[in-house]
């Protein structure tokens, strides 16, 4: 296949492109490098089956002359913890409309990266693809990201109903691993690893008792590839995540990373950062996936425990500074 990937120089995009090229597919990558990096795609930049365009997806002309059999839309603004909610809402909406327009014009499948954040504060754990959505008040800007993804999912499904747009929607749960962004944009593990390597205190937001279920990027990519290739993925929504038994508190994650780097008997240095630092902010207390659907329909199986994946990620991040 010839597969178009938006956000191809980003974290998931670069890992996905590498895997697809190894499988013999052609990949056309698009990225404006606002969060991605050319270093992420350097190992396959000269592959004859890879074409890269440094363009902004907000401009619909970016996709005008790009051809493919399937478009994987990964490019996105994320939770506006330190940034503008307006940027998250506007850019995600504009990019989605341009992508859907392209897929309808060329009659190609859209594979869209949504997020587990859309489940919000729903207390009914674990989250299945049919779980209810429960967000906080609209005055809290952190929900702008979830709202933008909910809108995108609804927009895709509406275009399927009206114009037969073929799609698969993927809800990612906490991907991490090589090529992850090294700031908070990349997730808490990125910053925890960086600080632990320097023997600097880990910054834990709130009391650190909020839980997440982190997914090693090779498992995320495994799920994405199945969503691209499998006929059973047509017009379906899937959680792509690690096993729910891997749920961990953010404090527990920080302690795990610290001890993997500095030894089992070392005492982690920790600074607790109040949520008030971020203004009117609200966190999710627990986020646990139900992956029954993707396991049964697409034969998806997470291969990496959190500890195994974190060892690999620490090694990658350590080598960056050498």
Secondary structure as UniProt FT lines:
FT   STRAND          2..6
FT   TURN            7..9
FT   HELIX           11..22
FT   TURN            23..24
FT   STRAND          26..30
FT   HELIX           38..41
FT   TURN            42..46
FT   TURN            48..49
FT   STRAND          50..53
FT   TURN            57..58
FT   HELIX           60..63
FT   TURN            64..65
FT   STRAND          70..73
FT   HELIX           85..106
FT   STRAND          109..115
FT   HELIX           116..119
FT   TURN            129..130
FT   TURN            138..139
FT   TURN            141..142
FT   HELIX           143..163
FT   STRAND          167..172
FT   STRAND          175..176
FT   TURN            178..179
FT   HELIX           184..186
FT   HELIX           188..197
FT   TURN            198..199
FT   STRAND          202..205
FT   TURN            206..207
FT   STRAND          211..212
FT   STRAND          215..216
FT   HELIX           217..229
FT   HELIX           231..233
FT   TURN            234..235
FT   STRAND          236..240
FT   HELIX           244..246
FT   STRAND          248..249
FT   HELIX           250..262
FT   TURN            264..265
FT   STRAND          270..273
FT   HELIX           275..278
FT   HELIX           292..298
FT   HELIX           306..320
//
